[in-house]
Amino acid sequence: MLSHLPPREPKEIVREALRKQCIDALYVGFSGGKDSSVVAHFAATNFPELFKGCIFCDTGIKAKEALEFVESYCKEMDWPLFIVHPDRSFEQIVDENGFPGPDVHTFIMRYLKYIPMRKFITACYAEGEKPAILSGVRKAESVRRGINARDEVYKDGKMIFISPVIYKSDSWMYAYYTEHKLKRSGVYNTLHISGDCLCGCFSKPGEAKLLEIFHPDVARQISSLEKKIARGDCKKEALKHPTWGKQAGMVHAEEQDQIDKFLCNDCYFDRKDDSEEFLKEMDAIEKKLEQI
């Protein structure tokens, strides 16, 4: 628990966890976003002898550009990359249960991300390692992301998560990001999120339109699933949740053409120190929309 502890620096948090948990290998959960780039660079720089690489969860419902960035950037930074996959595909989940909403986000993330990571960590143990995963979770973002960021170290069986930047503000993260000239996925320029998981649980009005314009492969994937449910070619339970994105769906993408509706939380919260660049990106999107 953090309530009675003064904020501590990232290296202090990690060093104590290494000592108390007898950890001998560090991996970083890497989505291609700004925060995960910061944490990966921090780990590779400060704990090079323990840093084993980055883990990317291929959810099966992502912008392909997100994975392309992760692969190219890890290669550029000389960070080993491990890509894990869920046993059940997003299509299987939708066929059986329909499209997920906020109330089942934890369930979806468990299947698409947590279980694949747990299997990876189990395999690490089998090879003689005692690993931990460094996470970019922060108290400053916990409210808007629905995360209960309370612990510097969280254990679930053999799974050990360390949150070195848990106390850090948006401005601190951005300062580190710019100082070290780090990069993030280009999907931020279109969706303003990393794009590694587009399950739609917390989608905002207008995101379907952005997918249709900038990531048509994902839009087609989602549209195909919606049409499948509309035909009744699915389990009965799926009929209760027939459309992606909190019931807006791809079928209404053409109605979502007002740029002010395309804003997501990351635009407001992650760009406090990047307002000029943010406005440039939004202007670029507006110009592209005008051409449609």
C-alpha positions in Angstrom: 0.0 0.0 0.0 1.2 3.5 -0.8 -1.0 5.7 1.4 1.6 6.0 4.2 4.7 6.0 2.1 6.4 9.1 0.7 6.9 9.1 -3.1 10.0 7.2 -4.0 12.2 7.3 -7.1 12.0 4.6 -9.8 15.4 3.1 -9.1 14.7 2.9 -5.4 11.4 1.1 -6.0 13.1 -1.4 -8.4 16.1 -2.0 -6.2 14.0 -2.8 -3.1 11.8 -5.2 -5.2 14.9 -7.0 -6.5 16.2 -7.5 -3.0 12.9 -8.5 -1.3 11.6 -10.7 -4.2 15.0 -12.2 -5.2 14.3 -11.2 -8.8 17.0 -11.9 -11.4 15.3 -10.9 -14.6 13.3 -7.9 -15.7 10.9 -7.6 -18.6 8.8 -4.6 -19.7 5.3 -4.8 -20.8 5.6 -2.8 -24.0 2.6 -1.4 -25.9 4.4 1.2 -28.0 3.0 4.1 -26.0 5.0 6.9 -24.4 4.9 5.5 -20.9 6.0 2.0 -21.9 8.9 3.5 -24.0 10.0 5.5 -20.9 9.9 2.4 -18.7 11.8 0.2 -21.3 14.5 2.9 -21.6 14.7 3.2 -17.9 15.1 -0.5 -17.4 17.7 -1.0 -20.2 19.7 2.0 -19.0 19.7 1.4 -15.2 19.5 -2.4 -15.0 21.2 -3.6 -18.2 22.4 -6.8 -16.6 18.8 -7.8 -15.5 16.8 -6.3 -18.4 15.9 -9.2 -20.7 13.6 -7.4 -23.1 10.0 -6.3 -23.8 6.8 -8.3 -23.9 4.1 -7.3 -26.5 0.7 -8.9 -26.2 -0.7 -9.4 -29.7 -4.4 -9.2 -28.8 -5.6 -10.0 -32.3 -7.6 -6.7 -32.4 -4.9 -4.1 -32.9 -3.8 -1.6 -35.4 -1.1 -3.4 -37.5 1.0 -0.3 -37.3 1.2 -0.7 -33.6 3.0 -4.1 -33.9 5.1 -2.8 -36.8 6.3 0.1 -34.6 7.0 -2.2 -31.6 9.1 -4.6 -33.8 11.0 -1.8 -35.5 11.7 0.3 -32.4 12.8 -2.7 -30.3 15.2 -3.6 -33.1 16.4 0.0 -33.2 16.9 0.2 -29.5 18.4 -3.3 -29.3 15.7 -4.4 -26.9 14.9 -8.1 -27.2 11.2 -8.5 -28.1 8.9 -11.3 -27.0 5.4 -11.4 -28.6 2.7 -13.4 -26.8 -0.7 -14.4 -28.1 -4.0 -15.4 -26.3 -5.3 -19.0 -26.7 -8.7 -17.7 -27.6 -8.9 -15.1 -30.4 -10.9 -11.9 -30.2 -13.1 -13.4 -32.9 -13.9 -16.4 -30.7 -14.8 -14.2 -27.8 -17.1 -12.1 -29.9 -18.7 -15.2 -31.5 -19.5 -16.5 -28.0 -20.3 -13.4 -26.0 -20.7 -10.5 -28.4 -18.6 -7.3 -28.3 -17.2 -6.4 -24.9 -18.1 -3.3 -23.0 -16.7 -1.5 -19.9 -18.3 -4.0 -17.5 -16.3 -6.9 -18.9 -13.0 -5.1 -19.6 -11.2 -7.0 -16.8 -12.4 -10.3 -18.3 -11.3 -9.3 -21.8 -7.9 -8.1 -20.7 -7.4 -11.3 -18.7 -7.8 -13.4 -21.8 -6.1 -11.1 -24.3 -3.1 -10.0 -22.2 -2.8 -11.3 -18.7 -3.0 -15.1 -19.3 -0.5 -14.9 -22.3 1.9 -13.0 -20.0 1.4 -15.5 -17.2 2.3 -18.3 -19.6 5.4 -16.5 -20.7 6.5 -15.9 -17.1 5.8 -19.6 -16.2 8.1 -20.5 -19.1 10.8 -18.2 -17.7 10.6 -20.0 -14.4 10.9 -23.3 -16.1 14.2 -22.0 -17.6 15.5 -21.1 -14.2 14.7 -17.4 -14.0 12.8 -15.5 -11.3 11.4 -12.7 -13.4 9.3 -9.6 -12.8 7.4 -7.4 -15.3 8.0 -3.6 -15.1 4.7 -1.7 -15.7 4.1 1.9 -16.7 1.1 2.2 -14.5 0.9 5.5 -12.6 -1.3 7.0 -9.9 -1.8 10.1 -12.1 -3.5 8.0 -14.7 -5.3 5.4 -12.6 -8.6 7.3 -12.3 -9.2 7.8 -16.0 -8.1 4.3 -16.9 -10.1 2.6 -14.2 -6.9 1.2 -12.6 -6.5 0.9 -8.9 -2.8 1.9 -8.8 -2.0 1.3 -5.1 1.1 -0.8 -5.0 4.7 -0.4 -6.0 4.9 -4.2 -6.3 2.0 -6.4 -7.0 2.2 -10.2 -6.7 -0.2 -12.8 -8.1 1.3 -16.2 -7.7 4.5 -16.3 -9.7 3.5 -13.0 -11.5 5.4 -10.1 -10.0 4.7 -6.6 -11.3 6.8 -3.6 -10.4 5.6 -0.1 -11.1 8.7 2.1 -11.0 7.0 5.3 -12.2 3.9 4.9 -10.1 4.4 8.3 -8.4 5.4 10.2 -11.6 3.3 12.9 -13.1 2.4 13.4 -16.8 4.9 16.2 -17.0 7.8 14.1 -15.6 7.1 11.3 -18.0 7.0 13.7 -21.0 10.2 15.4 -19.8 12.0 12.0 -19.7 10.5 11.0 -23.0 11.8 14.2 -24.8 15.1 14.3 -23.0 16.1 10.9 -24.2 14.5 11.4 -27.6 12.3 8.4 -27.3 9.6 7.4 -29.8 6.0 6.1 -29.6 3.7 4.4 -32.0 2.5 6.5 -34.9 -1.0 5.3 -34.1 -1.0 8.1 -31.5 -1.2 10.5 -34.5 -4.5 8.9 -35.6 -6.2 7.4 -32.6 -4.2 9.1 -29.7 -3.7 5.7 -28.1 -1.1 3.1 -28.7 -3.5 0.9 -30.7 -2.3 -2.4 -29.3 -5.8 -3.3 -28.1 -8.9 -2.0 -29.9 -11.4 -4.2 -28.2 -13.8 -1.2 -27.9 -14.5 -1.5 -24.2 -13.7 2.1 -23.5 -14.0 3.5 -27.0 -15.3 7.1 -27.5 -17.8 8.3 -30.0 -16.0 8.9 -33.3 -13.4 6.2 -32.9 -15.1 4.0 -35.4 -14.8 6.8 -37.9 -11.1 7.2 -37.2 -10.6 3.4 -37.6 -12.4 3.5 -40.9 -10.2 6.4 -42.2 -6.8 5.6 -40.8 -6.9 1.9 -40.0 -9.3 0.3 -42.5 -8.0 -3.2 -41.9 -9.2 -3.1 -38.3 -12.5 -1.5 -39.4 -13.1 -4.3 -41.8 -12.3 -6.9 -39.1 -14.8 -5.3 -36.7 -17.4 -4.8 -39.4 -17.1 -8.4 -40.5 -17.8 -9.6 -36.9 -20.8 -7.2 -36.6 -22.3 -8.6 -39.8 -21.7 -12.1 -38.6 -23.7 -11.4 -35.5 -26.4 -9.7 -37.5 -26.8 -12.9 -39.6 -27.2 -14.9 -36.4 -24.0 -16.8 -37.2 -22.9 -16.8 -33.5 -23.8 -18.1 -30.1 -27.1 -16.8 -28.6 -25.4 -14.7 -26.0 -23.5 -12.7 -28.7 -26.9 -11.4 -30.0 -27.2 -9.2 -26.8 -24.0 -7.3 -27.7 -24.0 -7.0 -31.5 -21.9 -3.9 -32.1 -18.4 -2.7 -31.3 -17.6 0.3 -29.2 -20.2 0.7 -26.5 -22.9 -0.1 -29.0 -22.0 2.6 -31.5 -20.7 0.1 -34.0 -18.9 0.5 -37.4 -22.3 0.7 -39.2 -22.6 4.3 -37.7 -19.1 5.4 -38.6 -20.4 7.7 -41.3 -22.3 9.6 -38.7 -19.2 10.2 -36.6 -17.7 13.0 -38.6 -17.3 15.8 -36.1 -13.7 16.2 -35.1 -14.6 17.3 -31.6 -16.1 13.8 -31.0 -12.9 12.1 -31.9 -11.1 13.2 -28.8 -10.2 10.6 -26.2 -8.9 10.9 -22.6 -5.3 10.4 -23.7 -5.5 13.6 -25.8 -6.4 15.7 -22.8 -4.3 14.0 -20.1 -1.2 12.8 -21.9 -0.7 16.1 -23.8 -0.6 18.7 -21.1 3.0 19.5 -22.0 2.5 18.9 -25.7 -0.4 21.1 -26.6 1.3 22.6 -29.6 2.1 19.3 -31.1 -1.4 18.0 -30.2 -3.0 20.9 -32.1 -0.9 20.2 -35.1 -2.0 16.6 -35.1 -5.6 17.5 -34.8 -5.3 20.0 -37.7 -3.7 17.3 -39.8 -6.7 15.0 -39.0 -9.2 17.7 -39.9 -7.5 18.2 -43.3 -7.7 14.5 -44.0 -11.3 14.4 -43.0 -12.1 17.3 -45.4 -10.7 15.2 -48.2 -13.1 12.3 -47.5 
